[in-house]
């Protein structure tokens, strides 16, 4: 019979830090009841943590105070196990691309369908959903345990305007975009804008002009011309009554934007 600590050591020797309850039961050759009892003891000793029911992560000594493995080290494998397309998104993606003005309190992940947040020790993973998430342009970064998928700078800028409430409001979104401008590829921006909601394109175009990034804004003009655009508010949920209209972007300027640049 394999001892629980020996099992954890064998996983780490293979570079694995996430495992399922069923895998532990098979490896330890114990009953389901005995396996769960052993896992509870490991959790009480702060050696493992449970990001999701049925799944466990090994917590190395350097992360014991965190109470969990850092999210970039277990989210990719967990999403693979769940057969869920994913990528780090919104403020988390922006931080990876150098827009670190305001660090997100949660690790933000885009998936294809709604999913409840994960709370594991001091780690919080927040999910947003987008039906065509599998088509989003991503970049990959190596982590201690594998590879993390991250939304491209162009996709991040557009999605930030589709999920403003996840990103600390319009002023903060404008600040993030100001820090992404130098990393956005124009061709990639055009491709992502083609598949984005038209309102995202309208708002991004307006903000790029505001931020004096006219060359990138110009990339969006032909995309918008091909879409069926109606007048939309710059700030969703606020009145458009008696507000000036930006004719280029078909946008009701119903909020003053003050990026922290």
N, C-alpha and C positions, 0 to 999 in steps of 0.2 A: 504493500500500500504506500503510495507516494504521500509525503507530508506536505501540508499546504505551503510552507515556506519554500520547500524544494520545488514545488510546482511554479511558484512565482519566479524563483531564480531561473528555472528552465525557460520561461517565457522571455525574461529580460535578456537572457543569453542569445535569443533569436531576434532581439530588437522589438519585441512585442510588449505593449503596455496595456492593451485592452483585451478583455476576454469575457465570455458569456458564462452564465450560471451552468448551462448545459455542458459547456466545454470543461468546466471545472469538475463537474460530477463525473464525466467520463474519464478525465485524467486522474482524479483522486480515487476512483473506483469505490465510491461510497454511495449510500442512498441519497435521495434528494434531500431528505430531512437532515442527515449528517453533513452533507455538503453545505447547505444553507447555514447550519450552525457554525461550521468552520469559517465561512465567509463573514459571518457576523463578528466572530472573534478577531479576524484580520482587520475588519473595519473599526472595531473598538480600539485596536492597537494603532490605528491611523496608517496602516500599511496599504490599504486599498480604500477606494471611494466608489460610490455608485452614481454615475451621471444619469442613468436611466434604468428603469426596472429591467432586470435580467442581464444587465451589462455592468462591468466593473473595470476600474482602472487601477493600475499599480501606482502608488505615490512614492517616488524616491525621497530620501531624507531631505533633500534641498527644497522640496515642495510641501513638506508636512505642515508648515504654518499656513499655507494656502488652503490646505484641506482637500486638494484635488490635483490632478495633473493639469497643467496649463491647457486651455482649450485648443490651441493650434496643434497640440500633440495628441489629442484624442478625437477631435471632431472629424477629421478626414476618414479615419478608420471606422468610426461609428456610423457615419453616413454611408460608407461602403457596405457595412453590414446591413443597414436598413434599405439598401438599394435605392438611395435617394440622391438625385443630382443636387449638388450644393456648390457654394463658393462663399468665401468671406466677403462681406459686402458693406456698403454704406460707410459709416464712420470707421469701422474696422479696416475696410479696404483702403480708405483714404489715408489712414495712419501708415499702412504698409507702403503707400506711394509717397510718403513724406509730408502729408498734410496732418501734422500732429498738433495743431493749435489747440484742439480740445479732444482729449482722449475719451473714447466711449467708455461708459461704466460697464457695459456688457459687450461680449464678443458677438458681433452681429453676423448672421449667416442667412443667405438667401437660399430658399428651397422651392420646390414646385407646388407644394400644397401646405396649408396652415399646419403649424406644429407648435406644441406648447414649449415654453422656455425650459431650459435645463438649469437647475441650481445644484451645484456640487461644491461643498465647502464655501469658499469665498468666490468661486467662479460662477458667473452667470452667462449663459448663452441665450441670445435672443434671436428668434427666427422671424423673418419676413418671407412672404411667398409671392412667387411670380410664375405663372403657368408655363412660360417658355424659358425657364431658368437654364435648361440644358443647352440653349443656343447662345447664351451670353459669352462674349469674349472674356477670357481669363488669362492670367499669368500664373506661373507656379513658383513656389518658394520651398526650399528644403527646410525641414524641421528636424528635430532630434529623432523623431519616430517615423518620418516619411515625408510626404509632399502635400503642401497646402495649396488649394486652388483659391485664387483671389480675383475678384472682378477687375477688369482693366481700368485704367484711369478714365477713359471715355465712358464706359458703362457706369462707373461709380458716379461721375458727374450727373448723368441723366437720371440714374436711380435715386440719387439724393433728392431730386426734385419730384420724384414720384412717391417718396416716402419721407416727406418733410418732418412728420411727427416723430419719426425714429431718429432724426438728426438734429434735434435741438432747436428747430424753428428756422425760418427763412434767413435771418441774419447769419446764423451759424452755417447754413448751407452755402450762402454766398462766400463766407470766409473760407470754407473748405474748397470750393471751386477755385477761388483765387490762388490757393496753394497747389491745385492740380493742373492749372493752365499749362505750365511748362512741360508737363509729362503727357499731355493728351495728344495722340496722333490724329491728324486731321482725317485721314482715310478711315481710320477705325471709328472716329466720331461719326462720320457720315453713315457708316454701316450700322452702327448701334442706333443712330437716330431713325433709320429706316424702319427698324422693328420696334421702336419705343412708342409709347402713347404720345399722340400729337401734343397734348398739353405739356408733357415733359420737355419736348423740343421747343415749344413756345417760351416757356419759362427760362430754359437754359440760354436760348438766344438772347433774351432780354438781359440776363445777368452777365453774359459774356461781353455785351456792349457796355454795360455799366462798369465792368472791370477792365475796359479798354483792350479786350482780346478780340479785336475786330476780325482778324484772319480766321479764327475759329468760328466766330459767329457767322461769317460769310459761308462757311461750309454747310450751315443749317438752312440757308435761304432756299436752295433748290429742293431740299428734302421737304421743307414746309410747303413749298409750292405744289408738290405732288400729293400732299395729304389734304383731306377735307377738314380744314381748320375753322372753328368757330371762336367767338370771343370767350376767353376764359379769364378767371381772376389770377393775378400774380400770387396772391396769398389765398389758398383754398379756404372756404368757409367764411370768408369776410364779404361784406356787401360790395357790389360793384356800382351801386347807385352814385351818380355824380362824381365819378372818378375818371381821371384822364385815360385816354386809350392810346396805346402804342400800336400804330397801324402796321408797322413792319411785322410785328410778332402777333398781331391780333390778340392783344393782351390788355385787360383792364388793370391799370396800375393802382391797385387798391391798398398798397402798403409801401411805406418808405423802407428801403433796404439799406442797412448800415453794416457792411462787412467790417470785421476787425482786421484791417490790413495795415 
